[in-house]
């Protein structure tokens, strides 16, 4: 190794300097893997007391804000191919930190090649990779740049460095139309010698999957809350095409919205909002999931995210008023830059009716964080 690299023989000192939020990942692996993770993720020289996975990367630590004692997933990667997103979904959590308009990352191809070379040079053990948690990898910029295709090709070239490859998108029709399906199928096959190949064979878990966000059944609701995302019908057609090609799909009926009538007898119309998800809508979405044979569905209650450097838009401001009304006489919970319903109210009035539908339909449902940490 180069002299500036972290060495195996002094790992105990390095691990002691890793921030307590991330230290469980280092403590759970042998020294050779500790050194590999340190060399890939940690800054080479730092005067701070604690080291965090903050080295500038395209192949990033999945969430640099989540304490591993709660997150509990080990190291995993996220590749945000673009910066920002063109879909303009009112409820997106990325509005809290992302730019107003999507742009390409400068030197993206060069940077991802560098990161892949580092994974090889430091012999980093394989981990899940997600595309992506802050921007849609199949938004219109992909047609122009092909950066997501290139990222997937790089992952395929270095497939032994990754376990499950997960794509999260609201535009699954783009990869269908632009012939990504052969690449998807290739990514689903682990090469001989992959350290987790036997695990996937024994568990029958897929090594590649596409997670499609489709929270609405009616076009009216989709246009109200996902104003620039592909239509409901386009997403349904693409899901059917993916399943016909035997591509594993997870359906994200996420987020879940309040429904009329609310506990105090008011309706969304009182707040100037259209119905996002009636019980009939949710029944149709879950039935569609069963028809398509998706692996499972994912859910979480909608959060009211405070946008970066600007006020809430009219739709989310009205939804915040809904939350205030539903929470009365207490207030909505403010946490992590967003307002949320108190858990007992969210569970009773939003989550449990959805779970009842899933149970009756025979469709497995996972909370969003559970879905993430259970992806091997």
Beta strands, then each sheet from edge to edge (+ up, - down):
strand 1: 60-61
strand 2: 77-78
strand 3: 82-83
strand 4: 103-104
strand 5: 127-131
strand 6: 162-169
strand 7: 208-213
strand 8: 249-252
strand 9: 297-299
strand 10: 304-305
strand 11: 333-335
strand 12: 338-340
strand 13: 365-367
sheet 1: 1+ 2- 5- 6- 7- 8- 9- 13-
sheet 2: 3+ 4-
sheet 3: 10+ 12- 11+
end
